[in-house]
């Protein structure tokens, strides 16, 4: 256990009569001159009792679902999403070992807080001091103008109590409520660093009305506040969350701390700065006088936390925890592939978007590394780092282009640019933003205010940048910019757009525009594929890109759906792999869950498998998962050739699972029966998902009408689209990864979907075929996990 004794000692004075509250102007920030309230003439102000420890939490438990308040020995509950888990076995909060003084606790940013009884006003009427060791991992938005609290006993409506915590960009401070006013004393010039320990302390002296903030034992702010007895509301004390957090989607409580916390203490009265400095020095004595640097593993949620989650994919890329969408900006550099994604480090909900970062030797086995880009206290992107792309400078240095969000501007979306700090680092862990935007929307460029998701590619000695927008009077479009150096860009006009009267559903921003080469058409001209998201559905056109005119001429006007899973495959991004020359597209696989289900899970969404694309003889796209996915195969469970449907059914009856790859080639007769596979089937058929080709209707579909018995699940109905195989054998390749179903049909179409069965025995496979069909080939592999 930690030593919780302190040189601040004395008796706790329990006073019943509370003095009148004074008034003061809003406190300033930084250091200010100290003043003392004068005593009445001819009198001597009574000495305040010496500060004593009123409450403390050492966080040394290392296990269990409560934290000991060491003054009283009381066990205070630690709220945590997996204390009573819904989709996996229950597990303890995220205790950590080697910290500042023994153990500490990782607060996950959305579900973790410690609930304690409220401190009585009588014990703190002379003021108080609250202190803690903290190591933030990221900084919240500051929703409701409230702190992500280290400690909070605050009633906003009554204007009583205190909230002590961190705000946007690492600024930090304390709010004090005095009944008729609220004082916010905030430190802006000495911000808290990410992923590093800091000692923070705040004191309020009721006799003098002084509020002082200390960082690592040094005075950081000294401000005036109302003097008089301090009153706390009759409310609980919360560690790690504001007492009255802002609510998002009716489920997620914001104003929650993300990071490590150690040795929280609350003292009666105002502890002096010298005593705080001595305590910090004593705490660091065992570390050579310097706070140890937390390991990345201590700051993040380990993969083992999700062991047993029956819906979390295993071989599709996904973050360590929390929310992701839109993988983007893929590139290859010094033997590794890099892929970024929109990430909310605070939990499984869309908010406070950063750029997460994966690296991989093969685009299949991904390893998450440090966050690459985050909102910062600047004029470029203080309010969001949204999707973009990657390119290379003329000398081969990677460059990231991103949507820079600044809500203070009339046109809040611009294009930003970042370069690696150390090009010798193969993981490229740190990136530096160019301070000014590289592309700003002008009045002649698209619909004003819609300007996002830059896609940059090189053509000869020039670079082109596509930015999603809307063409006034027409549909969505990609605005084209041209550059000779990646920094100075010239607007060239819209890439192409559609007749708004003919395609009214497309009068909205073309998000995530992508233009990639496919190969030469029969006319000898190079063909490209243009892909974009419209209302979370990926569409595409094939055609010719004219670099002189900076225009795309589609082979046909009508947009085509890229994936038949209806809104599950979205957010396309892509690249030409410099190692192999392949054209590869990446995607997000939408989770299709309620906010409550995402809260209960601790994660939301994952990436689709990387897909290789090329031009077919008919001028349309061909596609298949990259060949490297074969490295995920662990055991061949079924291997049949030239079998009858009955023989294949018998072979499938002996296997099953929820982490599988299935390859089926079926020669079918003239019957109208649906041909394909039944997946995730319970023995009695109460739960099953049917994936099939319907030759009579010439459609590929997934039937999820009996996918799950969960009445709250959204995975329902029948989805699919048209596909004419012209009598060719059905070639169906299916990747089953817990809740993920990803299918490819004759290299012509993909179908991505989600399934959330409730029964643990819903793991069966069955063949859908007519008796006179012929199974040309059937293989089933058990797959391994992709994380490294």
N, C-alpha and C positions, 0 to 999 in steps of 0.2 A: 504493500500500500504506500501511497505518497505520504510524505510528511506534510500535514496541513496546519502545523503550528506556525505562528507568525510573531514578529516582534511588536506588532500592533496589539496592545492588550488593554484590559480594563473591564469594567462592569457594564453590561447593557442597561441603559437607562430606559425604563418603560414609563413614559410620560403620558398623562391622560388629557391634559389641557393643550389644545393646539392653538398657536398664535395666528393672527390674521395674515393672509397672504399679501405679499408686496407685488409691485408691478415693475417691469423693466422692459426696455426695448429689445428687439431681436438681437441675439448675440452674434458677434462676428466670428471669423475663423482665423486661424493662425495664432501667434502669440499676441497677447494684449497686456497692457499694464495692470497690475494687481492693485485693487483698492479694497479697503475695509469699511464696513458700515460703522459710523461713529456711535459711541454710547451717549446716553442722555447726560446733560451737564451735571456734574457732581456725583455721578454714579460710576460703578465699575461693572462691566459686562460679566456675567457669570461665565466661568470656564465650562466649555462643553466637555462631556465625558470623553475619555480617550476612545478612539475607534477600536472595536473588537470584531472578531469574525462572527457574522450572523449566519452565513450559509456557505457551503463549498462542495464542489463535485470534482473528485480527482480523476474519474474515468479510467480507473485501473482494473476494472472488473474482468476484461478479456473474454467474458462469456455472459450469457443471460440477457434478459429483456428489461433490466432495471439498472439505474445508476444510484449509488449510495450517496446521500447527502451526509457528509462526514461529521458535521457538528452535532446532528441529532441521531445519526445512524439510520435515518429513514431511507427506504428503498423507493425511489421515484421512477415511474414507468418511462421507458424509452419507446416512443412510438416509432414503428418501422413497418414498411409495407409487408415484409415477409414474416412478421411475428405470427400472423395467422395467414398463411399463403393460400391463394385460390387455385393456382395452376401448377404448383410445385410443392415439395415438402417445405414445411416451415423452417426458418433459419434465423439465427440471432442477428441483431444489429451489427454494424461493421466496426468491431473493435480492432484497435491497432496496438502493437507492442512497443517498440522503441520510439519514444516521443520525447518531450521535454523532461517530464518527471514521471517515469514509468510508462503506463499506457495512456491511450487517448481514444477518442471516438471520431469516426468519419461520419459526417452528416451528408446525406446523399443529395441534398438540394431540393427535395420535394416531399419525402415521406418521413424524414427523421426529425424528431424534436424530443426534448425531455420535459415532461409535465410535472411541475412541483406546486405545492400549496403556495398561495400568495404570501409575500412577506407582510407582516402587520405594520401599519403606519406608525404605531407607537415606537417601534424599534428603530425607525429611520427618520424620525421627526427632526433630528439635528443635521440630517444629510446622510450621505452614504458614499461608498466607493465600490465600483464593480470592475473586475479585472479578469483577464483570460489570456491564455496563449492560443492563437488562432493561425491557421494556414489556409487561406482561401484557395479554391481551385479555379473558380471563375466568378464573375461579378454579374449580379442580376440587373434587371432593367430599372428597378426602383419604382415599381408599380404603386400607385396611390401615394407617391412621395414618401414611402416608408422604407425603413432599413430592413435588410436581411439580418435579422437580429441575432446577436450572440446571447443576449438576455433581454427579456421584455416582460414588464408588468404594466400595461398601458391601456387606458380607456380613451379612445379618441374623442368620443362624443362628450364625455365628462371632462376632458382635458386634464386628466390626472395620471400620474405615474411616470415611468421611464421606458424608453426603448433604446438599447445600446447595440450598434451593429455597423455593418458595412453597406455602402451605397454604391452607386454606379462608378465603374472604372477604378475601384479601390479607394475612393474617398470614404470616410468613416466618421462616426460621431455618436451623439446622443440627443434624443429628444426628451424634454422634461415638461410635464404638464402641471400647471399651477392653478387649475380650476377655471381661471378666466383667460389664460394665455398658454401657449405652447412655445417653448424655446428650443430651437434646433441649433446646436453647436456642432459644426462639422469641420473636419480637417480635409482641406483640398490640396494642400501643397506637400503633404507627406503621406502619400498613398500607400496602402498595404500592397505588398508584392504577392503575386500568385505563386502557389506551390512552395512557399517559404514561411517559416515561423515568424510571427511578430507577437510581442506582448503589448496588449492594449489595456488601458485603464481609464476610467472616468470617475471624477469625484465631484460632489456637490456639497458645498458648505452652507447650510441653512442660515447660519448667523450672518455671514458676509454676503451671501448671494453669489458666490463665485463658482463657476463651473470650469474645471480643468481637465484636459485630456492629455494622456501620456502615451508615447510610443517608444517601446523598448527602454523604459525608464527615463525618458527625456520629455520635458514639457512640449506639447504640440499645439495646444490652444488654451487660452485663458480668457474667459468671457463673463460678462455680468448677466445675472438672472435675478428674478424676484427673491428677496430674502424672506425668512419666516419658516415656520414649521412645514416640513414636506409631508404631503398626503399621498398615500398610495390607494389605488382603487381596490375594491373588494373583488379581485380577479386572480386567476392563477398566474404563476410565474412560468414563463416558457423559456427554455434554452434551445437556441437553434432556429427559432421562428418568431416572427412578430406576433403579439398577442391577438391582433385582429387582422389577419392576413387578407390580401386581395384574393378573390376567388376567380378561377378561370374554368370555363366550360362546366361550371357547377360542381367540379370535382377537385381540381388542383389548387392547393393553397400556395400562393406566392410569398414573397418576402421571407424566404427560407434560406438559411445559410448552407453553402456547399463548401465543404472542406473539413479539415481536422480541427478539433478543439480539445484543449487540455487545461486542467487546473483552473476552473472557474471559481471565483471568490467574490463574495459580497460582504462588505464591512459596514458597520454602523459608523456614521460620521465621515469626514473628509480626511483620508490618509494623506500625509505629506509627501511631496515629491521625492525627498531624500529617502524615505522609507520604501517607496515604490522602486527606486533605483537600486537600493540594496537587495530587495527581493529578487529583482531581475538578475542581478549579478550572482546571487546565491543559486538561482535556478540554473544558470549557465555554467556554474563552476565545474560541474561534472562533464561538460562538453568543451572544455578548454576555453571558456569564455565566449563561445560563439554558438549560436543555435544550429543544430544539425539540419541538413537539407533533407526533407522527406523524400523517400523513393517514390517514383511514379506509381508503383504498385500500391503504395499506402494511400495515394490520392484518388484512386479510381476503384470502381467496382470490379472484383475479380470474376472471371468466367464461371468459377465454381459456385458462385451464388445462385446461378440459374440451373444447376444440375437438377435434373428431374422435371424441368419445365416441358410439359407435353406438347407445347405449340411452338417453342423457340427453335428456328432453323439451326442446323449444325454445319452445313457446308455452303450456305450462302453467306456472303459478307454482311456483317452487321456490327454496330459499335459495341463497346464494352457494356453500355447500358443506355437508357434514355431514348430520346427521339432522334430519328434520322429521316431525311428525304433527299432525293436527287443526288446520287453519285455523279461527279462531274470532274473535269480537268484531268483526265488521264494522260500520263506521259511515261516514257521510258528513259532512265538515266543511270548510267554506270552500273548496269546489271540488275536494276530493280525497276519494277513498275510502281507508279504512284497513282493513287486515286483519292479524291477528296469527296466530301459529302456535307450537306447541311446538317448541323448537329446542335441540339439543345442539351448542354451538359447538365442542366438542372432537372431533367426528368423526361418522361415519355409524352411530351406535349409540344406543340409548335410555339416557340417563344425564344427570344434572345438568341438568334441564330449565329453560330460560329461555323468555321470550316474544320470539320474533322479530317483525319488524314490516315490512310492505310498505305502500307508498302508490301510488295510481294515479289517473289522471284518468277512467278508464273501466271499471275492474274487469277489464281485459284486459292492459294494458301496466303491469306492476308493477315497482316499484323498491324494493329492500331498503334500509332505513335502519338506524340503530343499534338494538341490542337494547333493548327497552322496559322489561322487568322481569327481574330476576335474583334468585336467592337471596341474602339478606344476613344479616349477623350481628345478628339481632334475634330477638324471640320470636314474630314473625308467620309468616314463611315462610323459615326458614333451610335447609330441605331440599327445596324445589321450588316452582316457580311453574307450576301446572298449569292446565288449560283453563278457560275462562270465557266471558264475553260483554261487550258494551258497551251503554251506554244514555246518556241525556243528563239533566243536572240540569234544574230548572225554567227556568233562564236559558239553556239550550242548551249548557252545557259538557259535553264528553264525559267519561264515567266508565267505568273498566274494573273488572269484577268477575272475580276469579280464585280458583282453589283454592289456598289457602295451606297448604303442607306443613310440619309441625313434628313430627319423629319422636320428640321427647322427651315428647310428650303421649300420654295414653292414647287420646284421640280426635285423631288427628294431622291431620285434614282440617277446615279452616274456610273461610269465605268472606272474601276480602280485597277492598279497594277502593283504587283509585288514580286520581289526577287529573293532567292535564298541568301541568307547571311553568310553561309559557308558552303561553297560549291564543292569542297572536298569531302563533305559529310554525305555519305551515300543515302542516309535517311532524310536529309534535308529538313531537319527538325525545326529550324527557325527561319522565318521569312520577314522581310522588311518591306513595308508599303511605301510606294512613292507618295509623298505628302499630298500632291494635288491630283484631282481626277484626270484621266487621260482622254476621256470622251464625255462630253456634256451635250445633252439634247438641245438643239436649236429650234426656233419656231418653224422651220421648213422641214423638220425631220419627224414624221409620224405624229401620232396623237400625243399631245403634251401630257406628261406625267406617266406615260407608259414607256419604259426605257430600261430593259433589264435582260439579264442572262447572256452576257457577251460570249460569242463563240469565235475564236481566232484561229486562222489557218494560213499557211504560207503557200503561195503560188509563184514559182520562179523567184525573183528577187523582191517580191512584194508580199505584204501581209494584208489579209482582209479580215474585218471584224463584222460579225452579224449581231445585231441587238434586237431583241423582241419588242414589237410595238404594234400599232394599228395604223393602217393607211387611211387617212380621212376620206370618207365617202365610199370606202371599200372594206375589205376584211382585215384581219390581222396580217402582219408582214414581218420581215426581218430587214431592218435598216442596214445598209452596207457602208462601211468605212474602209479606207485604204491608207496604208502607211508604208514607208521605206525604212522605219527604224523602231517600230512598236510604240513610239511615244507621241509622235505627231500624226494625227489622223485627219483625213479629208472625207467629208460626207459625199457619197456617190448616189444616194437615192434608195428606194425600196428594192429589195431583191425580186419579189413578185408578190402579187396579191390576187384575190378572187373578186368576182362580181357579188356585191353584198346582197343584192336582191335574189340572186340564185342560191347563195350560201349564207343565209342570215345567222345560222348558228356559229359561223366563223368570224363574226364581227366582234372580236375580242382579241386580246394580246396573244400573239404567237410566242408562247414561252418555250425556253430551252431550244432555240433554233440550232440545227446541226446540218452541215453540208459536208458530205463525204463521198469520195470516188468509189465507183463500183466496178469499173472496167469498161471496155469498148463495146458499143452496140454494133448491130449488123451493118450500120452505115459507116462504121469506122471512127465515129466520134466518141470521145470519153463521156460516159454517163456518170451522174452523181445522184445520190439520194438526199433529198431535203426532208428532214424530220422536225416535228415540233409538237408541243403539247397544247391542246385546246380543251379546256375544262377537264384536266387530268386524264385525257385520253391522247395517246400518241398516234399521229397521222403522218403519212409520207407521200411524197411524189418522186418519181424518177424523171430525169431530164438532163439538160445540158447547161453547164455554167459557162458563161461568156465573161472572161476576166477583163476584156477590154471595155465592155459596156457595164460590167459589174451587175449582170442580170442572170437570172435562172429561167430557162425556158422549159416548162414541164412537158413531158411526153403526152400527158392527158390532164385536163383541167381538174377533174373530180379528185378530191382527197381520198386516200385509202387508209383504212385502219391497219395499223402495224401489227397489233397483237389482238387476238379474238377474245381475250378474257374480260373485256369491258371494264376499263378504268383500273385494272390491277397493274399492268405494265405502263409506266409513265416516266416523265422526267428523263428523256433520252439524252445521252452525251456520247461522244465517240472520238476515235482517233484512227490514224493509219499507223499501225505498229511498226516502228522503224526497224525492229529486229527481224520481222518476218514479212512485212509488206501487206499484212492482212488489214482489212477495214473492220473495225470492231466497235460495237455499240454497247453501252452500259445503261442500266435502268434502275429505278426504284420499284420494288414490289410492294404495292400498297397493302396495309395490314387489314383494312376493312373491319375495324373493331370500334366499339363504343369507347368514350373517354374513360368510363369506369373500368372497362376491361384492360385498357392500356395502363391505367393507374395500378391495377392489381398485378399486372405483368412486370412492370418496371422497364419495359422496352416497347418500341413502336417502329415497325417497318424494317425492311432489309433490302439489300441489293438483289437484283436478278443476276443470273449467270452471265458472264461476258459472252456476247454473241458475234460470231464472224458472219459477214455479209458479202455477197458477190452478185453479179448479174447473170440471170438465167437466159436460156436461149430465146425465151418469149419476151425478153426485155423487162421482166419483173424481177424483184429481189428474191434471192435465195438466202437462207440463213440456217445456222446451226450453232450450238454451243461450241466454244473453242475446244480444240483437241485436248488441251491440258486438263479438262475436266475428268478425263480417264484416269488421272493420277489419284482421284478420290475413291476409286473402286477398291474395295477390300477383299471381298469374297464373291465368287460366282456361284449363285444359289440355284439357278436354272439355266440349262443350255440345251435347247431342243432345235432340231432342224427337220423339216419335212414331216411334221407331225399332224395328226388329226386334232380337231378342237377338243375331243374327249381326252386325248392324251395330254394335251396342254393343260386342260382344266385339272386333271389329276396331279400334274406336276406343281401347279400353282396352289393346290390345296395344302401342300406341305410346307409352304413358305409364306412369309408375310413380314410386315414391318412398316415403319414410318420414316425410314431413312434409306431409300432405295433408288436405283435407276433401273428402268425397264425398257427393253427394246423389243418391239413386236413388228414383224413383217407378215402380213396376212393377205393371201390371194382369196378374194371373195367372189361368190357367184352372183346370180342375178336377183336374189331375194331382197326384200325391203328391210331386213333386220339391221339394227344398229350394230356396228362392229367396233370393238375397242376393248376397254378394260374397266372393271369395277375396282375402285381403290378404297382404302381405309374402311373396309367392310367388316362389320361385326358378324359373328357366326349366324345370327338370326336375321341379318339384313336390316335391322332396325336403323342402323347408321351405315351409309355407304355413299360414295361419290362415283358417278358414272361419266367416263370420258370416252367419246366415241365419234366415229364418222357415220353420218346417215347418208347412204348412197341414193336413196329415193329423193331426198330433199337437197342433196349435195351440200351438206353442211357439216362443220366440225363443231361439237358442243360439249359443254360440261354441265351435267345435271346435278345440282346440289340441293334438290328438294328434300333429300333424306340424309344430308351430310352430317347433321348434328341434331341432338335432342335438346340442346340448350335453347330455350325460348328467346333469349336475349341476343343470340348470335345473329350477325348480319349476313352470314354466308348462306344465301338462299337462292332459289330460282334456277333458271337455265340460261346460260350465256353461250355465245358462239358467233359464227359467221360463215359465209359462203365459201366453199372450196370444191372445185371440180377436179377429181382425180382422173377423169376420162378412162376409167376402167383399170388404171394402174394399180398394182398391189398397194395396200395401205401400209405405210411405214410410220410407225408411231414410236416416238422416243419420249419417255416420261421421267422427270426427276421429281421424286417425292421426298420432301424434307420437312418433316413434322407438319406444320400448317401450310407449307408451300406445295403447290402443284404447278409444275412448269413443263409444258408439253410442246413437242415439235412434230409437225405432220408433213412428211415427204419433202422436208426442207423448203416448204412453201409458206407455211404459216406457223406462228407460235400461239400458244394459249396459256396465259398465266392466271392463276386463281389462288384462292385461300379456302382451307377447310379447317374446322375446329370441332372435331368429334369430342363427345364427352366420355365415351367408354374406352377403357384401357385395352379392350379386346377388339377395337375397331382398327385392325391392322391387316385384314385379309385382302388377297388379290383374287380376282376372277376374270376369266376371258368372256368377252361378248362376241359371239360368232354364230353362224349358221352351221348346221351339221355337215354340209358338203363343202365348206370352206377348207382351205389348206393353210396350216401354219408353216410358212417358209422358214421362219426363224423366231425364236423366243429366248431372250436372255434376261436374267434378273441378277443384279449385283447389290450387295450390301455396301453402303457408302460410309466413308469416314468423315470426320470433322475437318473443316478447312482452316480453322484458326491456328496460328503459330505462336 
